[in-house]
Amino acid sequence: MAKASFGQHLLWRLEAFAYDVVEALARAFPIDAVSDFGSALFRRLGPLTSSHRVAETNLRIAFPAASDAEIARLLDEQWGQLGRWAAEFPILDRIVADPARVEVVGAERLKAIAEGGGPVVFISGHFSSFELMPAVILHAGITCQITYRATNNPYVDARIHRARTRYGVELFAPKGLEGARELIRALSRGESVALMNDQKFNGGIAAPLFGVMAHTAPGPSTFALRFKIPLQPMSVERIGKTHFRVTAHEPIWLDDTGDRDADLEAGVRKVNAFMEERILAQPTQWFWVHKRWPNEIYKKSSSHA
């Protein structure tokens, strides 16, 4: 990677300063007020961005029979939900610290994993305030490596790390080859790992999601089959304004028939089926602005706009 120029570093520092200002303002106000502001802001600005068309295309894939009015409602609500998540991130430690705001369903499963029933491969998607899930996992006493994608701005990335350590997330494995090696080392030590498995992965395994083939990372299924351990699905949903339910679902055991390719594809299909089920349960609380399906779908959508 080429060394960043002085101008690039200056821009990064300005962005980091802006982050600091936003964080300071967020921490100066009550949780509900911060969440409401984020919702109102994104509802106003979101439709002005190119991501709005992506979200609309995704919603029409998932809900092909929905009317234009229903799609418009879903778009507005998903922007509100996305705004709440963005505004709440700098103060997530305050939410985690208030037990009245976070309900945990399936806590006995997490307790069993912490007491020797692991390791497991935690899987989930970008549902609601998804950062709550690693917080709940670690607060249950489970040693777990959390994967993450570093931001392009190293100064902002350091601040994001700092924010996460406030609510207990300290073991990170960056995405990529070295991160995968660290996850394997962690599993070999008997530690659990956690991965988000709901975004497009070029070169991944094609499996249906809402009836359309979507390339999906095989990593979680690969780890589960290699170490003969289950996938442990997690989800989070917003209950009301700033109250949440984090659920540890029934574990998913993958069949090991000896046919690696077939077993991986079957695992990915099970993962996508879980994601689809959770999206349908709370359709406005998923991260709709990501290009989850093949690029051709979005090019076709743009040409018809």
C-alpha positions as CSV (number, residue, x, y, z in Angstrom):
1,M,0.0,0.0,0.0
2,A,1.4,3.4,-1.0
3,K,2.3,5.7,1.9
4,A,-0.4,8.3,2.5
5,S,0.5,11.9,1.6
6,F,0.6,14.9,4.0
7,G,-2.7,16.1,2.5
8,Q,-4.3,12.7,3.1
9,H,-3.2,12.7,6.8
10,L,-4.5,16.2,7.2
11,L,-7.9,15.2,5.8
12,W,-7.9,12.1,8.1
13,R,-7.1,14.3,11.1
14,L,-9.9,16.7,10.2
15,E,-12.3,13.7,9.9
16,A,-11.1,12.4,13.3
17,F,-11.7,15.9,14.8
18,A,-15.2,15.9,13.4
19,Y,-15.8,12.4,15.0
20,D,-14.5,13.8,18.3
21,V,-17.0,16.7,18.2
22,V,-19.9,14.4,17.3
23,E,-18.9,12.0,20.1
24,A,-18.6,14.8,22.7
25,L,-22.0,16.2,21.7
26,A,-23.6,12.7,21.9
27,R,-22.2,12.1,25.3
28,A,-23.6,15.4,26.6
29,F,-27.2,14.5,26.0
30,P,-29.6,11.8,27.2
31,I,-29.6,8.5,25.3
32,D,-33.2,8.9,24.0
33,A,-32.5,12.4,22.7
34,V,-29.3,11.3,20.9
35,S,-31.2,8.4,19.3
36,D,-34.1,10.6,18.2
37,F,-31.7,13.1,16.6
38,G,-30.0,10.4,14.6
39,S,-33.3,9.1,13.4
40,A,-34.6,12.5,12.3
41,L,-31.3,13.4,10.6
42,F,-31.0,10.2,8.6
43,R,-34.6,10.3,7.6
44,R,-34.0,13.7,6.1
45,L,-30.6,13.1,4.5
46,G,-30.7,9.4,3.6
47,P,-33.0,9.8,0.6
48,L,-30.6,12.3,-0.9
49,T,-27.8,9.8,-1.1
50,S,-27.0,7.1,-3.7
51,S,-27.5,4.5,-1.0
52,H,-31.2,5.2,-1.1
53,R,-31.4,3.6,-4.6
54,V,-29.5,0.6,-3.3
55,A,-31.8,0.2,-0.3
56,E,-34.9,0.5,-2.6
57,T,-33.5,-2.2,-4.9
58,N,-32.8,-4.5,-2.0
59,L,-36.3,-4.0,-0.5
60,R,-37.9,-4.8,-3.9
61,I,-35.9,-8.0,-4.1
62,A,-37.0,-9.1,-0.6
63,F,-40.6,-7.9,-1.0
64,P,-41.5,-8.2,-4.7
65,A,-45.2,-7.9,-4.1
66,A,-45.0,-4.8,-2.0
67,S,-46.7,-1.6,-3.3
68,D,-44.8,1.6,-4.0
69,A,-46.3,3.1,-0.8
70,E,-45.2,0.1,1.3
71,I,-41.6,0.3,-0.1
72,A,-41.6,4.1,0.6
73,R,-42.6,3.4,4.2
74,L,-40.0,0.7,4.6
75,L,-37.3,3.0,3.2
76,D,-38.3,5.8,5.6
77,E,-38.3,3.5,8.6
78,Q,-35.0,1.8,7.7
79,W,-33.3,5.3,7.5
80,G,-34.7,6.1,10.9
81,Q,-33.3,2.9,12.3
82,L,-30.0,3.4,10.7
83,G,-29.8,6.9,12.1
84,R,-30.5,5.6,15.6
85,W,-27.7,3.1,15.3
86,A,-25.2,5.7,14.0
87,A,-26.0,8.2,16.7
88,E,-26.0,5.6,19.5
89,F,-22.6,4.1,18.7
90,P,-20.5,6.7,20.6
91,I,-22.7,6.2,23.7
92,L,-23.2,2.4,23.4
93,D,-21.3,1.9,26.6
94,R,-24.0,3.8,28.4
95,I,-26.7,1.6,26.9
96,V,-24.8,-1.6,27.8
97,A,-24.3,-0.3,31.4
98,D,-28.1,0.0,31.9
99,P,-29.5,-3.5,32.3
100,A,-33.0,-2.2,31.9
101,R,-32.2,-1.4,28.3
102,V,-30.8,-4.8,27.1
103,E,-32.8,-8.0,27.4
104,V,-30.9,-11.3,26.7
105,V,-32.8,-14.3,25.5
106,G,-31.0,-17.6,25.5
107,A,-28.6,-16.5,28.2
108,E,-28.4,-20.1,29.4
109,R,-26.7,-21.0,26.1
110,L,-24.1,-18.3,26.5
111,K,-23.5,-19.4,30.1
112,A,-23.0,-23.0,29.0
113,I,-20.5,-21.9,26.3
114,A,-18.6,-19.8,28.9
115,E,-18.5,-22.8,31.3
116,G,-16.9,-25.1,28.8
117,G,-19.6,-25.8,26.2
118,G,-17.6,-24.1,23.5
119,P,-15.9,-23.1,21.4
120,V,-18.5,-22.0,18.9
121,V,-18.6,-19.9,15.8
122,F,-21.0,-17.0,16.5
123,I,-22.7,-15.7,13.4
124,S,-25.0,-12.8,12.9
125,G,-25.9,-9.9,10.6
126,H,-26.2,-6.1,10.7
127,F,-29.4,-6.1,12.7
128,S,-30.4,-2.9,14.6
129,S,-27.6,-1.9,17.1
130,F,-25.5,-4.9,16.1
131,E,-22.6,-3.8,18.3
132,L,-24.6,-5.0,21.3
133,M,-24.1,-8.6,20.4
134,P,-20.3,-8.8,21.0
135,A,-20.9,-6.9,24.2
136,V,-23.4,-9.5,25.4
137,I,-21.2,-12.4,24.4
138,L,-18.2,-11.0,26.3
139,H,-20.2,-9.9,29.3
140,A,-21.4,-13.6,29.5
141,G,-17.8,-14.5,30.3
142,I,-17.0,-16.0,26.8
143,T,-13.5,-15.4,25.4
144,C,-14.1,-14.5,21.9
145,Q,-12.3,-13.0,18.9
146,I,-14.5,-10.4,17.1
147,T,-13.9,-9.8,13.4
148,Y,-14.0,-6.3,12.1
149,R,-13.3,-4.3,9.0
150,A,-11.0,-1.4,9.7
151,T,-12.0,2.0,8.4
152,N,-9.8,3.7,5.8
153,N,-9.0,6.5,8.2
154,P,-6.6,5.1,10.8
155,Y,-7.3,8.0,13.3
156,V,-11.0,7.3,13.2
157,D,-10.4,3.6,13.4
158,A,-8.4,4.1,16.6
159,R,-11.4,6.0,18.0
160,I,-13.8,3.3,17.1
161,H,-11.5,0.8,18.9
162,R,-11.6,3.0,21.9
163,A,-15.3,3.2,21.9
164,R,-15.6,-0.5,21.7
165,T,-13.3,-1.1,24.6
166,R,-15.6,1.0,26.8
167,Y,-18.2,-1.8,26.6
168,G,-15.7,-4.7,26.9
169,V,-14.8,-5.6,23.3
170,E,-11.0,-5.8,23.2
171,L,-10.1,-9.0,21.2
172,F,-10.2,-8.0,17.5
173,A,-9.3,-10.1,14.4
174,P,-9.2,-7.9,11.3
175,K,-10.8,-9.2,8.1
176,G,-8.4,-10.7,5.6
177,L,-5.9,-13.5,5.5
178,E,-4.1,-12.6,8.7
179,G,-7.4,-12.2,10.5
180,A,-8.5,-15.7,9.3
181,R,-5.2,-17.1,10.7
182,E,-5.8,-15.4,14.1
183,L,-9.4,-16.9,14.2
184,I,-7.9,-20.4,13.5
185,R,-5.4,-19.9,16.3
186,A,-8.1,-18.8,18.6
187,L,-10.3,-21.8,17.9
188,S,-7.3,-24.0,18.4
189,R,-6.9,-22.5,21.8
190,G,-10.5,-23.4,22.6
191,E,-11.8,-19.8,22.2
192,S,-14.9,-18.8,20.3
193,V,-15.0,-16.5,17.3
194,A,-17.7,-14.1,16.0
195,L,-18.3,-13.1,12.4
196,M,-20.9,-11.1,10.5
197,N,-22.1,-13.2,7.6
198,D,-24.8,-11.1,5.9
199,Q,-22.8,-9.0,3.4
200,K,-21.6,-9.7,-0.2
201,F,-18.4,-11.7,-0.4
202,N,-16.9,-11.7,-3.9
203,G,-15.6,-15.1,-4.6
204,G,-17.8,-16.6,-1.9
205,I,-20.4,-19.4,-2.3
206,A,-23.6,-18.5,-4.2
207,A,-26.6,-19.3,-2.1
208,P,-30.2,-18.1,-2.3
209,L,-31.3,-15.1,-0.2
210,F,-34.9,-14.1,-0.8
211,G,-34.9,-16.3,-3.9
212,V,-31.9,-14.5,-5.6
213,M,-28.4,-16.0,-5.5
214,A,-26.1,-14.0,-3.2
215,H,-22.4,-14.6,-2.8
216,T,-21.7,-15.4,0.8
217,A,-18.5,-15.8,2.8
218,P,-17.9,-19.5,3.6
219,G,-15.6,-18.8,6.5
220,P,-18.0,-19.5,9.4
221,S,-19.1,-22.8,7.9
222,T,-15.4,-23.7,7.1
223,F,-14.5,-23.1,10.8
224,A,-17.5,-25.1,12.1
225,L,-16.7,-28.1,9.9
226,R,-12.9,-28.0,10.5
227,F,-13.3,-27.9,14.3
228,K,-16.5,-29.9,14.5
229,I,-18.3,-27.2,16.4
230,P,-21.7,-25.5,15.9
231,L,-22.6,-22.2,14.4
232,Q,-24.2,-20.1,17.2
233,P,-26.6,-17.6,15.6
234,M,-27.2,-14.3,17.4
235,S,-29.5,-11.4,16.7
236,V,-30.5,-8.1,18.1
237,E,-33.7,-6.2,17.7
238,R,-34.9,-2.8,18.9
239,I,-37.8,-2.9,21.3
240,G,-39.3,0.6,21.4
241,K,-36.9,3.5,21.2
242,T,-33.6,2.6,22.9
243,H,-34.4,-0.8,24.4
244,F,-33.1,-4.0,22.8
245,R,-33.5,-7.7,22.8
246,V,-30.3,-9.8,22.1
247,T,-31.1,-13.4,21.3
248,A,-28.8,-16.5,21.3
249,H,-30.7,-18.8,18.9
250,E,-30.6,-22.6,18.7
251,P,-27.2,-23.7,17.5
252,I,-26.8,-24.9,13.9
253,W,-24.8,-28.1,13.5
254,L,-23.5,-28.7,10.0
255,D,-23.5,-32.1,8.3
256,D,-20.0,-33.5,7.6
257,T,-20.4,-36.0,4.8
258,G,-16.8,-35.8,3.6
259,D,-17.8,-33.9,0.5
260,R,-16.3,-30.5,1.4
261,D,-17.8,-28.4,-1.3
262,A,-21.3,-29.8,-0.8
263,D,-21.0,-29.5,3.0
264,L,-19.8,-25.8,2.7
265,E,-22.6,-24.9,0.3
266,A,-25.2,-26.6,2.7
267,G,-23.8,-24.6,5.6
268,V,-23.9,-21.3,3.7
269,R,-27.5,-22.0,2.7
270,K,-28.4,-22.5,6.4
271,V,-26.7,-19.3,7.3
272,N,-28.6,-17.4,4.6
273,A,-31.9,-19.0,5.7
274,F,-31.3,-17.8,9.2
275,M,-30.5,-14.2,8.0
276,E,-33.6,-14.2,5.8
277,E,-35.8,-15.3,8.8
278,R,-34.4,-12.6,11.0
279,I,-34.8,-9.9,8.3
280,L,-38.4,-10.8,7.8
281,A,-39.0,-10.7,11.6
282,Q,-37.8,-7.0,11.7
283,P,-37.6,-5.8,8.1
284,T,-36.7,-2.2,8.9
285,Q,-33.9,-3.1,11.3
286,W,-31.5,-4.6,8.7
287,F,-28.6,-2.8,6.9
288,W,-30.4,-2.4,3.6
289,V,-27.9,0.1,2.1
290,H,-25.3,-2.6,1.3
291,K,-25.1,-4.1,-2.2
292,R,-25.8,-7.6,-1.1
293,W,-26.7,-9.2,-4.5
294,P,-24.7,-9.2,-7.8
295,N,-23.7,-5.9,-9.2
296,E,-25.7,-6.4,-12.4
297,I,-28.9,-6.1,-10.4
298,Y,-27.9,-2.6,-9.2
299,K,-26.7,-1.5,-12.7
300,K,-30.1,-2.6,-14.1
301,S,-31.9,-0.7,-11.4
302,S,-29.9,2.5,-12.1
303,S,-30.6,2.3,-15.8
304,H,-34.4,2.1,-15.1
305,A,-34.3,5.0,-12.6
